[in-house]
Amino acid sequence: MAAGRLVERVVRLAEAEAERLQQLYREAGRLLRAVEALGLLHYLDEPRGWGEAAGVDGFFMEVARTPGRRLYAYRVVGVNASPRGSSGLLTVHEDVVAVEEAGGEEMEEYVEYAMMRVEAETAAELSGRYSVVLDGPIVDPPHMPYTEMAARSYGGYHAWRSRLLRGRRVAGYVKRVRGRRLADLLGRRGLGDAELAYIILAKALEEHPEAAAAWLGPLSPGEGEPYSLYEGVESAYLLTPWWRGVRGVEAWDAGWGVELVVSTTPRGLQHPAPVEMAHEEAGRLALGADALRRLFLSRIAMRPGARSLLALAAPKTGGGEA
């Protein structure tokens, strides 16, 4: 496509998109009235001081592989994000897991569940003293184990997690909203909840510029398993004036969870301070991954027969988080 035609096409697409967004803006008022009529729209004034709040997050990654085995490491942290200057690490749990070769996706899900179990235990432990913000939802992951290895070892994980966290001072913070619960409720096709909630809440904050935040809820976090195992968990969609997108919140009381998230997000930050701090601390695992790999492989190489097979081992970079 010639440069001139490319520019012309981009201009036409931009004009069409501008018209679409203009139409959505015109619809925003009607959508706002609809959620008000359903009792789902709420505003938050300046929230109370955040007091003692903690963040919990985990990170895992592949460290090394040998024929038929992979070695993974994970790191789960709890941090204190106190506004009084006493912020810092509260707890660190690190471990390595050797998994039989069974396909990358199957092995990674198994390790992820092992890590998330520690995350849940850490959140429960800290909730006795702190209000805890998880980097991720209460219903995490939002599906049942789908690989044989994870299902065999963690088939009862969600029932266990629900019992462990039920009624505790724990809120789940969701950075990327997915799903169509709100869209289906409003009968709005063509938009997911992330876009629809943003349109509504941006209009709400435009009409109430004095508000610290606006939120929609409480909503059901989902249908079927594993959501049915978390009876009483409420979900909300949240927007502050300085955020660039809608966030999700899950808690046993959505209003409490929203206030905790807003009160721990200083103006200008895109995510709550406890989440930012926990995410950074958990990710420090990657700094030592190469040393762990070298140690693992060098110990294996001390045996001549094993050393001859290490040529088949290929390091893999990258990682994942719950």
N, C-alpha and C positions, 0 to 999 in steps of 0.2 A: 504494500500500500504506500503510495507516494506521500511525502511529508505533508503536502497541502491537504490531501484527502484525510490523512490521519487527524490533523488539527480540526478540520471541518467536522469529522465524526465525533471527536471529543466534545466539541462545542454543542453539537446536537444532543448528545447524551447528557451533558451537564444541564442543558435547558430542560430536558425531559425530567431529570432528577429533581431539579429545582421546583418544577410544577408539582411533582409527586409530594415533595416535602411541604410545599405550600398547602396542598390539600390536607395533608396530615395535621398541619398546624391549625387549619380551620376546623378540623374534627376534634381537636384536643379539648375544646370547651365542652362539647357534647359528651365525650368520654369521661371527662372530669365529673360532670354532673351524674353520670351513670354510676361511677364508683362511690360517689357521695351518697346516692340513694341506697346503695347496698351496704352502707356503713363501713366501707373498707378504707376510706381515706382519713389519714391522721396527720397532724402537724406536731412537731416537737420544738418547744421553745429552747432556750439555752439549757442544756441538761445539767444535772447535778455534777459536782466534782467526781472524778472517776475513782479516787481512793486507791485501794490495793487491787490492781488488775494484773492478770498474767496472760501470756500468750503461749500456745503450744503448737509445734509444727514438727514435721519429720521429713527426712530426705534419704533416698536410697540410690545406689548406683552399682553397676557391675564393676568389680575390681580386677578380676582375672578369669581366665578360662583354661581348662585343660581338656583333653579328649574325654567327653562324657560327663564333665563337671563344669559348673560355673560358680565363682565365688562372688557374693554380693556383700556389701556393707550398708548399714543404715545408722542414722543418728537422729534421735528424738530429743528435743529440748523443751524446757519450760523456762520462760523468762519473766521477770518482774518489770513491768513498765510503769513504775511509780512516778507521779508528777513531782514528788518531793526529793528527787535526786538519788534515790536508792535503787535505781534500775540495775539489773544485771541478771546473770544466769542463776536460776534456782535449782535446776536439775538437768542432767545429761545422761541419756541412755544410748550406748553404742554397742553394736554387735556385728559379727560377720556370719553369713549363712552360706553353706555349701549346698548346692542344689544339683540333682541329677539332670543331665541334659534331656529335655522333654519339649523343646520348642521355646523360643524366646518369650512369647506372650505368656505361656503357661508358667514359666519360672518367675517372671516378673510379677505376675499376680500373686503367686505364693509369697514372695518376699514382701510385697506391698501389704498383704494381710498381716504378716508377722510384725511389720513396723506399725501398722495402724492399731494393732492390739496394744502395743506399748504406748502409743499416743493416747488411747482411751484411758488406760490405767494412770498415765501421768496427769491427764485432765481431771480425773476423779480425785486423785490425791491432792492436787493443788486447790480444788474447789472448796475444800474445807476452810481455807484461809483467804483465798482470792476469788474474785469474779474472773472467770476464764474465757478467753476468746480463742476458739480453734481456727486455724487456717484451713477452712473447709467446713462442710456441713455437719450437722449432728448425724444425719443418715449418710454415713461415709464408709464405703462407696455407695452411690445411689442405685445399686443393683446387687443381686445375689452373686456368689462366686460362680464364674462361668467356665472355668477350666477344671479338669478332673483333679489335678493336684491340689488346688486351693479348696475345692469343694470337699475333698476327702479330709483335709486338716482343719478347715475353717467353716464347715457347713453351718454350725451353730453360732457363728460370730455375731450376726446382727441381733439375735435374741439376747446374747450375752451383753453386747454393747448397750442395748436399750435398758436392760436391768441396771447396769453399772452407772449410767449417766442420768437415769430418770430422776427428775426433781432437783438435780444439782445446779449450782450457779455456773452453768456452762452455756455459751452461745456459739453457734457455728457461723462463720463469716464466709460468704460465697462470692468470690471475685467475678466469676463469669456466670451470669444467669442464663439458664436454659429452660426449655419446656414451654407449654402452652396452657397452663392452668388458668391464668387470667384471660388469655385470648379466647379460650373456650367459654369461660363464664360470660364474657361480653359478646360472644358470637362474632368475633372479629377474625376473619381469615386473612392470610397473607402476611401476618406479622407474628413473630415470636414474642414471648413475654418480656424479653430484654428490651426490645424496641417499643412495645406497647406501654410498658410501665414507665419507660423514660419519657415518652410523649406526655403521658398523664401527669407524672410528677414534676416535670419541667414546667408545665403549665401551672400546676399548683403553686410552685415556688415563685413563678412570675406574678401570680395573683397575691401571694403572701410573702413579700420579700423580707419580712422581719423574722420568718421562721428559720430555725437552725437546720431543719430537715423536714422532709415529707415522706410518708411511707404508706404502703398499701398492705392490708392484712387485717386479721390473721387469715392465712390461706392454708389449705392442706398441702404438705410438701410433695405429695404424690399419691399414686394409687397402686394397689397390689403389693407384693413383696419386693423389697424389704420394708416398705413404708408401713404396712399393716402391723409390723412388729414394734413400731415406735408410736404407739397410741398416745396422743396428747401432745406430740411435737407440733409446733406451729411454725409457719413460714411467713416471711414478709419481704417486700421489695422496698428498697430504701434509696433515697437520693438526697445529697446535700448540695448547697449552691456551688461548691467548688469541685465536685466530682465530675468526671467526664463520662460517666455511665452509671447505670443502676447496679446496686449490689443486692445480694440476697442475705437474709438472716434467718437462722433456725434456732429455736429455743423452746423450752417447755412453756414459756410465756413470751410471745413475740414482742409485746411492748417493752418488756424488760430487756430483751435481747437488743432491740433497736436502740434503746437509750444507752446501753453499755457500749455498743459499737460507735455511736455518735460521740459519746463523752470521751472515748479513748482515741478519737481521731482529731488531733489539733488542726485548726483551720489551715488549709493548704496541702495537707497530706492526702494522698489518694487511698490509703488504707489505714486501719487502726494501728497505733504505735505498737501494741503488743504483737500484732501479726507481722508487722515489718521487722521487728527485732527478732522474733522467733524464726522467721523465714531466713534471715541473714545468718543467724547462729547455726541453724540446722544445715545450711548449705556449706558450712566450713568443712564438712566431711570431704568435699572434693579436693581441698588443699592437700590432704594427706593420702589421697587415693593412690597416687603413683608409688609412694613409699610402701604402702601395704602390698601393692602388686609385686614390687621388686622383692620384698621379704618373702612373700608366698612362693614365688617362682624360684628364688635362690635356694630356699630350703628344699624344694623338690629336686632341684638340680644337683644336690649333694649325692644323690643316688644315680649311678650311671645309666641304669635301664630307664628310670623315669626321665632323666635328662634327655635321652634320645627321642622321647615322645613330645617334648616341649616345643619342638618346631611346629607342631600342629596348633599350639596355643596362640591365639591372636587377641591382643588387648582391645577392648571396646571402650570408647569414650562416651560420655553422656550420662544421664541419670534420670531420676523421676522423683515425684513427691506425691503424697496423698492429698 
